[in-house]
Amino acid sequence: MPDRNLINIANNLSDLKQQIRDAEVAYKRKPNSVFLLAVSKGQSIEKIGKAILAGQLAFGENHLQEALPKIAAFPNKKLEWHFIGLIQRNKTKKIAEHFQWVHSVTDPQIAKRLNEQRPNHLPPLNICLQVNLSQQKNKLGVSVDELSDLADYCLTLPHLKIRGLMTIPFPKNTFEEQRAEFAKLVELFNDLNAKNFQLDTLSMGMSNDMKAAIAEGSTIVRIGTALFGTRDQ
Ligand SMILES: *Cc1c(COP(=O)(O)O)cnc(C)c1O
């Protein structure tokens, strides 16, 4: 019997990779400068297994409780787990122990805890600062005004390696509006690099705005539904 999950996920993965390569060419990005993070939140261990069979090694999760059994299910040392969700204070220890990346650092207390709780035998935890571009009070992320202080602080923490910025834009209607929003993150990224930072990561772009993000310089696109289909949970 054909394995439909495997066929669908393998097809979606190769389509996505082609779309990424096409966008790199169209927007004069360096070949292979955009990394595909498979967002496996709400997807089963079985589907993650199919994605691994299809060659995908990096996965993003946004709930610790859901992520831990998935991480445990795959002892493959080549896998890379990225935490991309809201971080509760009491979850920082397990995040620092089990993930290689955290895209959603938004305040100094969380950064301090992740730094203290990152095990000594592991390399520094790669982090991105999640920026709230729309300045909405209810949206997650560090405000544009507070970004520079938070970045300076993270630079002092030896068990964290600050890699770049992440954002989840408020949904936009047109491609041009999507691009304009991502351009704001790129400007903040360039401002930091003009100071004492050496950031190399722009985590921006999801299933519905990936192309606009690549056009503006994204280096990690975080793709869930376009790879796995609608979420089960
Ligand atoms: C869910 C999620 C994604 C993926 O969204 P899709 O629309 O399924 O591609 C990307 N980033 C974050 C932070 C998410 O929570």
The ligand as an SDF file (V2000), in Angstrom:
LIG
                    3D

 15 15  0  0  0  0  0  0  0  0999 V2000
    2.9510   28.0000   13.4250 C   0  0  0  0  0  0  0  0  0  0  0  0
    4.1340   28.8280   13.2330 C   0  0  0  0  0  0  0  0  0  0  0  0
    4.7900   28.8790   11.9980 C   0  0  0  0  0  0  0  0  0  0  0  0
    4.3380   28.1140   10.7730 C   0  0  0  0  0  0  0  0  0  0  0  0
    3.1230   28.5740   10.3020 O   0  0  0  0  0  0  0  0  0  0  0  0
    2.5040   27.9860    8.9450 P   0  0  0  0  0  0  0  0  0  0  0  0
    1.5370   29.0240    8.5530 O   0  0  0  0  0  0  0  0  0  0  0  0
    1.8730   26.6810    9.3130 O   0  0  0  0  0  0  0  0  0  0  0  0
    3.5970   27.8180    7.9650 O   0  0  0  0  0  0  0  0  0  0  0  0
    5.9230   29.6640   11.8870 C   0  0  0  0  0  0  0  0  0  0  0  0
    6.4060   30.3550   12.9400 N   0  0  0  0  0  0  0  0  0  0  0  0
    5.8150   30.3140   14.1530 C   0  0  0  0  0  0  0  0  0  0  0  0
    6.4090   31.1000   15.2650 C   0  0  0  0  0  0  0  0  0  0  0  0
    4.6670   29.5610   14.3370 C   0  0  0  0  0  0  0  0  0  0  0  0
    4.0870   29.5460   15.5540 O   0  0  0  0  0  0  0  0  0  0  0  0
  1  2  1  0
  2  3  1  0
  2 14  2  0
  3  4  1  0
  3 10  2  0
  4  5  1  0
  5  6  1  0
  6  7  2  0
  6  8  1  0
  6  9  1  0
 10 11  1  0
 11 12  2  0
 12 13  1  0
 12 14  1  0
 14 15  1  0
M  END
$$$$
